[in-house]
Amino acid sequence: MKQMTLELIEKYQHPVVRLNKFHNIYAMIDTGAVYPVWMNGEERLQRLGAIKKKASVPFGGLGGMTSGALYKIPIFQLGGLLYPDMGIIAHRSNFPVPLLLPATMFNNLIYEINNMTHRLNITVPDNESISRNLTIKDEGGHLRVFCTSAE
């Protein structure tokens, strides 16, 4: 098993981490979310290397149905986890941090949000890889998310 720990930023009411290995961006971990969502405008996401795949996709979340643009990030890193060609939705919102990371990113992993010690602990079992495939597919107007080990 591989284990890693990320510090939670104490000033936020929700679990927020600084992505030191991804442009020092703040991201909130949302255990009820399904899709990774970029909230800070498409222009900045493109400057980070994201490539637009579809101009508008409907998705549920953020209090109801909404829409956003579907992008792929060539390489996204969350602590020691690597997500090559990661799918992400760009949706401009008045959100306290630029990025929302869903529980689906931790599929087949063990993760603990420890509010007492302000840590996000992630364990990668021996049969899983630190390299992850997170794909968002538009299937007839319905988005599906898949996250698996890349190896």
N, C-alpha and C positions, 0 to 999 in steps of 0.2 A: 504494500500500500504506500501511496505517496500522500503526504499531507502538506498543506500550506495554510497560512493565516494572513488575512488582510486586516488592517486596522479600520474600525468604523469611526467616522468623523462625529465626535460627541455633540457638536452644536446642532445637529439635525435631530428631529424627533423620530425619523424613520432611519432604517439602516442604509447609510451612505458610505461608499468607499471612494478613495482617490485612486484612479487608475494610473499609477506611476509609469507603467510600461505602455500606456496608450495616451500620450499627450497630456498627462496629468489632469485628465477630465474627472469630474465628480459623477458618480453613478449611484442611483438608488436601487437596491435589491427589493423587488416586489414579488413576494411569494404567491400572490394571486394573479400575476400577469402571465400572459402566454407569449407575447412578442417582445423582442427588444425594440424600443422606440427612442429615436433621437428627437428631442424636443426643441432644439436650438436653431432651427432653420437649415434648409437644404444647402445653402451656400457654404456654411462652415463644415458641414458633413462632407461635401465635395472636396474642400481644401484638405480634409483628413484622408483623402484618397478613395472615398466611396464612389461607386459607379451606379448610376440610376439604371434600374431594370424595367420599371413600369411607373408611369406618371401618377396613377391613382389606383389605390386598392382600398376597398372598405374593410374595416376591422372593428371588432368589439373591444371595448376597454375605455379607460378614462371616463367612466360614468355613462357609457352607452355606445352606440354605433357612431363611427366617425370614419375618416379616410386619411390616407397619407400616401407618399411615394415609396415604392419598394426599391431598396438599394442593396448592394453587396459591399462589404468592407473587405479588402484583400487579405488583411491579417488583423485580427482583434486579439488582444491579450488581456486576460483577467488574472492577475497574479501569475501563477505558473501554468495556467490553462491557455491553450492556443486554439483559436477559432479561425481557420483559413476560409476565405470567401463566405464570411458570415452574413446571413440575411438580416436586414434591419429596416424598420419603417421610419420614415421621416415625417413628423407631424409637428407643426409649430404650436407650442402651448406655453402658457405662463406657468411653468413648472420650476420648482426651486433648484433643480440641477439639470444639466443638459441631456442626461441619458437615464433611461429606465431599463433595468436588466431583469428578465423574468426568471421564475423558478425553472422553466423548461431548459434553461442553459445548464442546469445541474442534473439532467436526466441520467440515471444510473450512477450518480455520485452521492456522497454523503455530505451534507452541508449543515452548518449550525450557525445561526445568528445569535451571538451571545451578547446581550445588552448589558450584562453585569460587567464584563471585562472589555466591552467595546471591540469585539473581534468577529470576523467572519472566518470560520474554520471550514476548510474543504478537504475531504479525503477522497482520493481516487483509488478505488479497489484495484487489485492486481489484474483483473480481467478487463479493465478499462484503460484508456489512454489519456494523457494530458492534452493530446491533440483531438479536438472535438469537431464534428460536422454539425453546424446549425443551419438548417435550410428552411426558408419560408416559400411555400408553393401556393400559387393562386390556382385553385381547382374550380373553375366555373363560377368565379365570384366569391368563393369561400376560401379563406386562407387556412393553411395547415402548416404546423411547425413540427420539424423533426430534428432531434438532437441525439447523435450517437457518437460512439468512439470512432475516431478516424482510422484506427488500426485494428 
